[in-house]
Amino acid sequence: MTRTPDTVRLAVVQMHMTDQLEDNLRRAEQHVREAARQGANVVLLPELFENLYFCQVEREDYFSLAHPLDGHPFVGRFQNLAQELGVVLPLSYFERAGQAHYNSLVCIDADGSLLGNYRKTHIPDGPGYEEKYYFATGDTGFKVWPTRFGRVGVGICWDQWYPETARAMMLMNADFLLYPTAIGSEPAEVETPNTYQMWQRAMVGHAVSNSTYVGSSNRIGTERVGELEQTYYGHSFISDYTGEIVAELGETEEGPLTHDLNLTEARKFRAGMGFFRDRRPELYGVLMTTDGVTRRD
């Protein structure tokens, strides 16, 4: 059984993307190397960093970006990088599995081994974020992996708005939570505010309610896909277990953002707060419904 270290240095990477795979992979690798040079043990790259955020539009051509995990064109490259640098890499990618397509993430341990695959649970659908066209609803359930540097729970982008996701991963004994992201401006006809503060507050709430560290990585830059254009607002951050944002990048900064996570202190604080002690699971049946009445077993 892997022993959780007392302290882990986390890095979340913020970067821009182009429509050239090798360009993105090379830049991502450079950022991982820089994070490792700064002493990072766990390095989180943004969601779907291999290309532009193609989900702005619905186009059949973009399904060609998906590949099976077995023999994937770049997962092996990052396995070798993780082994070389001794870092944990939760890695986002577009997965093809038979006739299905998923927004997925594979966790690579610090020795380069694959610990498992997670398929995004919550899939958004709206102007500029047409993910239901491309991705099937994830069927893996939530995942927490015992890595060399602690038990890592990872949700993907839209998952970060759901307190159920964070609570489930913490109940699975995660030491900290990570969320790779692609989020920014909304099309003009959408009434949702273009605000990174609301995005951060949702995840800071998970940090508070679960007394845990939370880290999120986002992309930056303006991307044009088809007739649409979006600007991604960055503001990747790390929150401590009290909900304090202890490290944050701006809307144009690129590179790794690092912070030391004191997992021993977080565990002690979590136990003292009593949030998990005082839960009443027997009363939460309504959470198993969609309409507040009919339970789905």
C-alpha positions in Angstrom: 0.0 0.0 0.0 1.3 3.4 -1.0 2.0 5.7 1.9 0.8 9.3 1.4 3.7 11.7 1.8 3.3 14.6 4.3 3.9 17.3 1.6 3.5 17.3 -2.1 4.4 20.1 -4.6 1.7 20.6 -7.1 2.0 22.4 -10.4 -1.0 23.4 -12.6 0.0 24.4 -16.1 -1.6 27.3 -18.0 -0.9 27.4 -21.8 -2.2 28.5 -25.2 -3.0 25.9 -27.9 -2.7 25.9 -31.7 -4.2 23.5 -34.3 -0.8 21.7 -34.6 -0.5 18.6 -32.5 3.3 18.6 -32.3 3.5 22.2 -31.4 1.1 21.7 -28.5 2.9 18.5 -27.3 6.3 20.2 -27.4 5.0 23.2 -25.5 3.3 21.0 -22.9 6.4 19.0 -22.4 8.5 22.1 -21.9 6.1 23.3 -19.2 6.2 19.9 -17.5 9.9 20.0 -17.5 9.9 23.5 -16.0 7.5 22.4 -13.3 9.7 19.5 -12.5 12.7 21.8 -12.4 10.8 23.9 -9.8 10.4 20.7 -7.7 6.8 19.7 -8.7 5.8 16.2 -7.9 2.3 16.3 -9.6 1.8 18.3 -12.8 -1.6 19.0 -14.3 -2.0 20.1 -17.9 -5.2 21.7 -19.2 -8.2 19.8 -20.7 -7.7 18.6 -24.3 -4.4 20.4 -24.7 -3.6 18.6 -27.9 -5.5 21.0 -30.1 -7.8 24.0 -30.3 -11.0 23.6 -28.3 -12.9 22.1 -31.3 -16.1 21.8 -29.3 -17.0 25.4 -30.2 -18.7 23.9 -33.3 -20.2 20.6 -34.5 -18.1 19.2 -37.3 -17.6 15.6 -38.2 -14.0 16.2 -39.2 -13.0 16.7 -35.5 -13.8 13.1 -34.6 -10.5 12.2 -36.3 -8.7 13.7 -33.4 -9.9 10.8 -31.2 -7.7 7.7 -30.6 -7.9 4.6 -28.5 -5.9 4.6 -25.3 -4.0 1.4 -26.4 -1.4 2.7 -28.9 -2.3 6.3 -28.4 -0.1 8.7 -30.4 1.1 10.8 -27.4 0.2 9.1 -24.1 3.3 6.9 -24.3 5.5 10.0 -24.8 4.2 11.4 -21.5 4.6 8.1 -19.8 8.3 8.3 -20.7 8.4 11.9 -19.5 6.8 11.1 -16.2 9.3 8.3 -15.7 12.3 10.5 -16.6 11.2 13.3 -14.3 9.6 11.3 -11.5 6.4 13.2 -11.7 2.7 12.2 -11.7 0.9 13.3 -14.8 -3.0 13.3 -15.0 -3.3 13.6 -18.8 -6.4 14.7 -20.7 -7.1 13.3 -24.2 -9.9 12.6 -26.7 -10.6 8.9 -26.5 -12.1 6.6 -29.1 -13.4 3.3 -27.8 -15.1 1.2 -30.5 -17.9 3.3 -31.8 -17.9 5.6 -28.7 -16.0 8.8 -28.1 -15.1 10.2 -24.7 -13.5 13.2 -23.1 -11.0 11.2 -21.0 -8.1 11.4 -18.7 -5.4 8.8 -17.9 -3.4 9.0 -14.7 0.4 8.4 -15.2 2.3 7.6 -12.1 5.8 8.9 -11.4 7.4 5.6 -12.7 5.5 6.0 -16.0 2.9 3.4 -15.4 -0.8 3.9 -16.2 -3.0 3.8 -13.2 -6.3 4.0 -14.9 -8.7 5.9 -17.2 -11.5 8.3 -16.3 -14.2 9.4 -18.7 -15.8 12.8 -18.0 -19.0 12.3 -16.2 -20.9 15.6 -16.8 -21.0 16.7 -20.5 -22.1 20.3 -21.2 -24.1 21.3 -24.2 -24.5 25.0 -25.2 -23.3 27.6 -27.7 -19.6 27.4 -28.0 -19.4 24.3 -25.8 -21.0 21.6 -28.0 -19.5 18.7 -26.1 -22.6 16.4 -26.3 -22.1 16.2 -30.0 -18.6 14.7 -29.6 -18.6 12.9 -26.2 -20.6 10.1 -24.7 -21.5 10.4 -21.1 -18.6 8.9 -19.0 -19.2 5.3 -17.8 -16.2 4.8 -15.5 -17.5 6.4 -12.4 -15.3 8.8 -10.4 -11.7 7.8 -10.0 -9.1 8.3 -7.3 -5.6 7.0 -7.9 -2.9 6.0 -5.4 0.1 7.6 -6.9 3.6 8.0 -5.5 2.6 11.4 -4.3 -0.7 10.8 -2.7 -4.2 9.8 -3.7 -5.2 12.0 -6.6 -8.8 12.7 -7.5 -9.4 14.3 -10.9 -12.6 15.6 -12.5 -12.7 17.2 -16.0 -13.9 20.8 -16.6 -17.8 20.6 -16.4 -17.4 18.1 -13.5 -15.9 21.0 -11.5 -19.4 22.6 -11.1 -20.8 19.6 -9.3 -20.4 19.3 -5.5 -21.3 15.6 -5.9 -18.1 15.0 -7.9 -15.9 16.5 -5.3 -17.6 14.8 -2.4 -17.6 11.4 -4.1 -13.8 11.6 -4.8 -13.2 12.7 -1.2 -15.3 9.8 0.1 -13.0 7.6 -2.0 -10.2 9.0 0.2 -8.6 11.5 -2.2 -5.8 13.6 -0.7 -6.5 16.5 -3.1 -8.6 17.3 -6.1 -7.6 18.5 -9.6 -9.7 19.8 -12.5 -8.2 20.3 -16.0 -10.3 22.9 -17.8 -11.1 24.7 -21.1 -13.3 27.7 -20.3 -13.6 31.3 -21.3 -15.8 33.7 -23.1 -19.4 32.9 -24.1 -21.0 33.7 -27.5 -22.8 37.1 -27.6 -26.2 35.5 -27.5 -25.6 33.6 -24.3 -26.7 35.4 -21.1 -24.2 33.5 -18.8 -21.7 36.0 -17.5 -18.1 35.8 -18.8 -16.5 35.6 -15.4 -13.7 33.6 -14.0 -14.7 34.5 -10.5 -17.8 32.3 -10.6 -15.7 29.4 -12.0 -13.2 29.8 -9.2 -15.8 30.1 -6.5 -17.5 26.8 -7.4 -14.2 25.0 -6.9 -13.2 27.0 -3.8 -16.5 25.8 -2.4 -15.4 22.2 -2.9 -12.2 23.0 -1.0 -14.1 24.5 1.9 -16.8 21.8 2.1 -14.3 19.0 1.9 -11.4 20.6 3.7 -9.1 19.8 0.8 -6.6 21.4 -1.6 -8.0 22.0 -5.1 -6.0 22.9 -8.2 -7.3 23.8 -11.7 -5.5 24.4 -15.0 -7.0 26.4 -17.9 -6.0 27.4 -21.3 -5.4 31.0 -22.5 -5.5 32.9 -25.8 -8.1 33.5 -28.5 -9.1 30.5 -30.7 -11.1 30.6 -33.8 -12.9 27.3 -34.8 -15.2 27.5 -37.8 -17.1 30.7 -37.6 -16.8 31.0 -33.8 -14.1 32.7 -31.7 -13.5 32.3 -28.0 -11.0 33.8 -25.6 -10.0 31.6 -22.7 -9.5 33.4 -19.5 -6.8 31.5 -17.7 -6.7 32.3 -14.0 -5.5 28.8 -13.2 -5.2 28.5 -9.4 -4.5 26.4 -6.3 -6.7 26.7 -3.3 -5.8 25.4 0.2 -8.0 23.3 2.4 -9.7 26.4 4.0 -10.7 27.8 0.6 -7.9 30.4 0.4 -6.5 30.9 -3.1 -2.8 30.5 -2.4 -1.5 30.7 -6.0 -3.1 32.1 -9.2 -2.1 33.1 -12.7 -3.6 36.0 -14.7 -5.5 35.8 -17.9 -2.4 35.9 -20.2 0.4 34.3 -18.2 1.7 31.0 -19.4 3.6 28.2 -17.6 3.5 26.2 -14.4 2.1 27.5 -11.1 3.4 25.6 -8.1 2.5 25.3 -4.5 3.3 23.0 -1.6 0.4 21.0 -0.3 0.7 20.0 3.4 -1.4 16.8 3.3 -0.8 16.0 6.9 -2.2 19.3 8.1 -5.1 19.1 5.7 -6.1 15.6 7.1 -5.9 16.9 10.6 -8.0 20.0 9.8 -10.6 17.9 7.9 -11.1 15.5 10.8 -11.4 18.5 13.2 -14.0 20.2 11.0 -16.3 17.2 11.2 -17.9 17.6 7.8 -17.5 13.8 7.1 -18.3 12.8 10.7 -21.6 14.6 10.6 -22.9 13.5 7.2 -26.3 11.8 7.0 -26.2 9.5 4.0 -29.5 7.8 4.9 -31.2 11.2 4.2 -29.6 11.9 0.8 -31.8 9.7 -1.3 -33.2 12.7 -3.1 -29.7 13.0 -4.7 -30.4 9.8 -6.5 -33.3 11.3 -8.4 -33.5 13.8 -11.3 -36.8 15.4 -10.4 -36.6 15.2 -6.6 -39.1 12.4 -6.4 -38.4 9.4 -8.6 -35.4 7.4 -7.6 -33.3 5.8 -10.3 -31.7 2.6 -9.1 
